[in-house]
Amino acid sequence: MPKERVLIANRGEIAIRVIKALKELGMEYVVVYTREDAESMHVRIAQEEQGQFKNAFRISNYKDPNEIFAVADEAKCTAIHPGYGFFSENFRFARRAALRTRPLVFIGPRWEVIRGLGSKINTKRIAKELNIPVIPGSDSPIYNEIEAEEVAEELFFLQKEQDISNPSVLVKASAGGGGMGIEEVHHLDAFRRVYRRIQNYAKRQFGDEGVLIEQCLKDYHHLEVQLLGSQHGEVVHFGTRNCTIQSTGRQKRVEVAPGFDPHLYEYPFDAEKLLDEIVRHSVKLAEYVGYDSVGTWEWVVTRSGQPYLLEVNTRIQVENEISAYISRIKKRTSETNLIREQIRVAFGDRLGFDQSDIYFEGTSIELRIVAEDPKRGFTPWCGTITRLDFPDYEWLRLYTHVPQDRPYRIPTEYDPNLCLAIVWGADTEEAKQRASTVLSQTVIKGENSAGEPIVTNLDYLNERLDDVLQF
């Protein structure tokens, strides 16, 4: 029987992690890259490991489905792994992969599931049917400006009744995700202008100008529940994580698993009970829709301990590994790897374990090291990296697409992410200490075209470590 051959339709560190998982499963892989990414490590790894067939193909755009499918056919691939971003939550792409004349396994949920959960409004509707708490606001797509303003007016009134200072509402692209296509409105007078802007953005980016209007919660933590389902109706969870520390653009910077630590910190609510509650609700929704891959259920939790389901991400996420790092599966000698599990179930495998086989140990922290200036609104830095050195510890996992033996120009076409540093500790205090050690021992040198030194978020990450898991 011929080996499975998987096209990795992504770039950077996620492409490297998918390569690792595929090699562990004994599967062949093919990567794609643009001109700007020719020096990226995911390309270099593929070229150095090239066997009897070509496994690195240059394309003009990661977002061109025709190019992706053309490469898949030329390389005789049997499946596509979309990573995160790009086509990972595009049900049309997943549907095309499954239904084309030469079908390909899409490594993710069924396209019908992606379509159903990809709409925040549809997810909210299903959640309400299952008595899962959701944020107050519209529960169907709004395309009419007057109707949208009426919803916003009601939400402002409700917040006033609750004595909420500085009330506001969020205007969100219903088909969006990852913090994109969201704006906050503080006064009703400004609502229509923002609504039009988000509607236009949604139409351009997602082909759907549906808009969701929600009450804006101010004092909350952003929690996630990591789930895994199979094509055989199995669903398990790998606990919770906390992703509250974010940039001004709602892009995560420090993530921690598990989501709270009641052994170290006091919370104004029963943290263990709350974590159990959001896990139970997440599994309930996953079972209802027949979820059959890796997925993340995103929640916000207010200071009073009220959880609200935010959305479902039908893909692998950047921070999946902190959940894997604290998870242990009985009778498994290998480390937990959620990308590997995602690939297995996509090809029809059963999980081979159930919830009673999963237990948790320690705390894991992920640090997103980025070339940006946190003091200037997280402005991206552009230039060339001349030195990149990391410490080496058995409890540290590092993923970077940046070569360490040659200068590397950061492509301005993509986010200036440099590295993911993932640490594990026996408890939260040890994990924080180890994370601080990694940051202090990481050396990044470089300069821009004006000869000015590189700017990164290393100091910012170190400063924020004291805030993890605390309200």
N, C-alpha and C positions, 0 to 999 in steps of 0.2 A: 504493500500500500504506500503510495507516495506521501511524502511529508506535507503538512500544511505549510503554506507560505503566506505570511501576513504583511500587507502593506501598512506601514506606519505613517498615517496622514497627518503628521505633526512635526514639531521641531524641538530643539533644546533639550532640557532635562527630562521632560516627559517622554520624549523619543528614546532617550538613553534608558530610562526605567522600563519602558516597554521591551526594548532589546533584551535587557537582563531577564525579564520574565519569560520571554519567548525562548531564550536559550536554555533556561531551566526546564522548560517543557519539551525541549528537543525540536522546536519548530524553526523553520527558516523565516527570514525577514527581509524586507526591502524598505529603504528610506527614500524620502524625497527632500529636496532642498532648493532654495532660491539662490540667485547670484549673491545676495547679501549674506547668506548662511554657508557659503562654501567652506569657511574655516571653522565651522561649528563642530564640536566633538562628536555629535551624533553622526555626522557625515564621515568624519575621519575613522571612527570605529567601524562603520560599515565597509568603507573602502579597504581598510587594513584586514578585515575578516572575509573579504570577498572570496568566494569559492569558485565553483564551476559556472555560476551564473552572475550576471551583473546585479548588484543589490543597492546601488545609489543612483538615483535619477534626478537630474536637474529639471525644475519646472519654473514657470514664471510667477506663479501665485499659489499659495497654499489654499486659497479660497475658491479656486476654479475647479468645480466638480468634474468637468470634462477632462481636464489634465490628470486628475487623480485616477479616474477610471481608465484612462488611456494607459497610464503607467501600470496599473493593476493588470490589465490585459497583456501588455507587452512582457511583463515580468512573470506572467502565469501565476498570479497570486490567487489564493482561495479565500482570503478574508481581508478585512480592513479594520485597523484599530485607529479610531479618530483622536485618541488622547483627550485633552480638554480644550475648550474653545473651538474655533473653526467649525467643523461639521459634527461635533460630538453630541449636540442636542438638536440637530436639524433632522426632523422626521422625514423630510422629502429626500434627503441624501440617503438615509437608512432604508427608506422604502425603495429607492432606485437600486440600491445595492442588492436588495432581496429579490426584486421582481424583474431585473434586467435579463436579457437573453442568456448571458453568462453570469449567473447569480454569484454573489460574494457574501460570506458571513460577515455581518456587521457586529463588531465586538462592543455590544452595548445592549440596552433593552430592545424589545420589538418596536418597530416604528410606530405601531398603534399606541403603545405605552408612552413613547416620547411625545407623540402628538397630544395625547390626553393630559399628561402632566406638564408639558411645556408651556401651557397656558396657565398663568397664575390664577386667572378667574375660574377656569375649569377645576383646577386643584382646590380652590377655595370652595367651590360648589360641592365637590365630592366630600371634602372635609366636613362641611356643615351637615351633610346627610349622615355622616358617621359620628356626629356630635364631637368633632375635634375642634378645639377653639381656634379661631382665626381673628386677625386684626379687623376691627370695625371699619366698614367701608363698602364700596360697590362689590356686588357679587355676580356681575355680568359685564361683558365688554361695553364700554361707553364710546360711542362714535360722535355723539352730539354734544356740542359745546354748552348749550343751555342745560341739558340734563346733567352734565358733569359739574357745572357750577352749582346746581341745586344740591347734589350730593356733598360737595365741599362745604356749602353753607350749613348743611345739617351737622356735619362733623365739627365745624367750628362751634356751633351752638352747644353740642354735647360736651365738648371740652370745657366750655365756659361754665356749664352746669356742674361739672366735676371740679371746678376751681383750679384748672390746670393753667399755670402761668405760661405765657408765651406759646399759645396753641398754634398748631400748624398742621398741614396735610401734605401727604406725599402724592405726587403725580407720577405714575409708573407705566412704562410700556408693558402691556400685559404679556407680550411674547418675549420680553427681555430676560436678563439674568446676569449674575456676577456683578451686581452693583451698577450695571449700565442702564441708561434710559430712565433715570430717576431724578426728580427735582423736588425740593421742599418749598412750599408756599406758606408764608407767614401771615399774609393778609388777603382777604377775599378780593380786594381790588386788583391784585396782581395775578389772580388765578387764570383768567382767560389767556393772558400772554404766555404763561408757562405751559398751559394745556396745549396750545397750538404748537409750541416748540417741541414738546414731547411727542405729540401726534405725528408731526413731520419726521422726527427722528425715527419713530417706530416704523413708519411706512418705508423709509429709506433702508433701515438696517434689517428689519424682519419681514417686510412685505405685509404687515398687519398693523393698521393704525389704531387698534383697540387700546384703550387706556384704562388703568385701574386707579381709583382714588381711595386712599386710605388715611386713617388717622396716623399722625407721626408720633411715634413713641420716643421719648427723650432719654429716660433713665432705664437702660436695659442692657442685658448681655445677649450676645449672639451665640447661640448654641447649635450644634449639629448632631444628628444621629446617623451613624454609618450602617447601612444595610447591605445585605447580599441576598439575592434570590436566584433561583434556577428555573429552568424550563419544566421542572417536575413539581412545581407548586411549593417548593421549599423556600422559607424566608428565615434568615437569622440576622442578628445585629452584632456589631463590634463596638458597642458602647457609644459614648458621647465625646464631644470635644468643644472647646471654647475658642471662638474666633473673634472676640470683641475688639482686640487691638488692631485697628485698621488705619489706613491713610485717609486724608480728607476726601479722596475719591472713592471711599468705601472698598478699597482694595486691602485684603488682609496682609498683615505683616508678622504677627506672632500668633501662633495657634498652640493650644494645649489640650492634651487628652489625659484624664477624663475632663468633663465639662465643668465640674465644681469639685472642691476638696473640703468637705465639712470637717475633716480631721485636723486641718490646719487653720481654716478661716471660719468665722461666724457669719452666717447669712440671716437676713430678716425673714427667712422661711425655711421649711424643712427641705434641704437641698437633695438628700437622698430620695425622698418621696417624689420630688419634682422631676429628677432625672428618670426615675422609674416610669413616671407618668408620660413624659414625652417619648420615651422609647416604646411604651405600650401603644400610644397613639400612632407612632410612625409605622410600627409593624402591622397594625390594624389596616392602615391605608395601603401599605404595600401588598398585603394579602388580598385586599379587595380588588386591586387593579391587576393582580397576577404579575407582580414585578419579578423580572427574571435576569437581573444583572446587578452590578454594583450601583449604588445610588446613595444620595445624601438628602436627608430631610432637615431643612433649615428652620430654626425656631428663634424667636426672641422671647426673653424672660424678663419681666419687669421687676422692680425692686420689691413689689408686694408679693412676688412669687407667682404671678399670672403668666402662663406660657401661651404663646400664639404661634401657630404654624405659619411660616413665611412663604416657603416655596419648596419644590423638590428639584434637585439637580440630578438629571438622569444620565450621569457620567461618572467617570473617575475624577476625583478632585486633586488639586495640588497637595493638599494636606492629608491625603488618605493614609500616608505611612505612619503618622503619629497614632492613629487608631490601630493600625497593624502592629506597631511596636509594643503596645501594652497588652496585646491580645495573645493568648496562648490557646492552642487547640490540642486537646488530649490525644495521645498516641501519635502526634505529629513530631518528628524530629527536626524538621526544617522550620525556619522562621515563617511567620504569617506574612503573606504577600498578597494584597488585595488585587493587584493588577494581574497576578498569576491566576487568582481565583476567577476574576472577571473573564479572562481568556478561556479558562476551562469550561465555565458554564455556557459561554457563547457557542461552543462546539457541542453542547448537549450533555456534558457530564453532570452527574448528580453531585451534590456538595460532598457527600461522604462523611458528614458530621452533622450534629444538630446543636441547638442552643445549649444543651446541657454539657456539651463537650468544650464550650468556650469559657475561659476564665480570664481575669485581668490582673495585671501585675505592674505596679509602678506608675510613673508619670512620664509622658513624652512631650517635648516642646519642639516646634518647628520654627525656624528663623528664616525669613525671606530676605536675603541679602541683595540689595538693589543699588544701582548707581543712580542716586537721586538725592535731592537736598530737602530734608524734612523741614528745615527752617524757612524754606521758600515754597511752602505748599506742596512739597514732594515733587518739585520740578525735576524731570529726567535730566541726567547728565550725559553728554555726548563726548566721545573721545576714544583714545586707545589705551588699553590696559597693557602695562609692561611687566607687571609682576603680580602673581596670585598664589599665595601660600596659605595652606590650612594646617591646623594641628591634626594629629592622628591618634584617635582613641578607639578602643573597642566598643564603647557605648555611643559613638558618633557615626552617623551616616551622612555623606555629602553627595550632592548631585549638582554638577555644573557642566554646561556646554562650552565653557571658556577654556581654551588650551592653556596649559601651564608652562609650556616649553617654548612659547613664541609670543610676540605681540598680538593683540587681538583688538580689532576695531569694533566697538559696539554698534550694531546696525541701528540706525535711527528709525527704521521702518517698524521696529517691534519694541515692546517694553524692555527697559534696560535691566531685566532680572539677571543676576550674576550667579547665584547659588542658592540651594536649599541646604540648610544645616539642621539635622534632626538628631536630637539627643534623647537619651533615656536615663532616668534616675529611679532609684528604689522608692523615692517619694518626691513630692513636689519641691521641697527645699533642695534636695540633691540635684534634681533636674535643672532648677534655676541656677544653681551654682555652676553646674557643668556648662549650661548655655552661656553664662557670663565668661567662663574660661575660654570657650571657643571663640567668642567675639573678640576678646582681648588678645588672642593669639593669632587671629586671622590678619594677614598682611595683603593689602591691595594697593598697588601703585599704578599710576597712569597720568596722562595729561591730555588736555583738549588741544584744538588747533592754535589756541592762543598761548600755549605753554603753561596753562594753569593746572594745578594738581587735581586729581580725581576727587569727586565728592560722592560719598556713599552714606548709607543709613546705619552703619555699624554702631555709632554712638547712640543713635536714637533707639535702636533695638535693645541695647544694654540698659538704657535708662528706663525702658518700659517693662523690663522683666519684673520689677517690684510690683507692678500693677496686675500681673496675670492672676486670673481666677477670683479677684476681689471686686466687690461692688463698691 
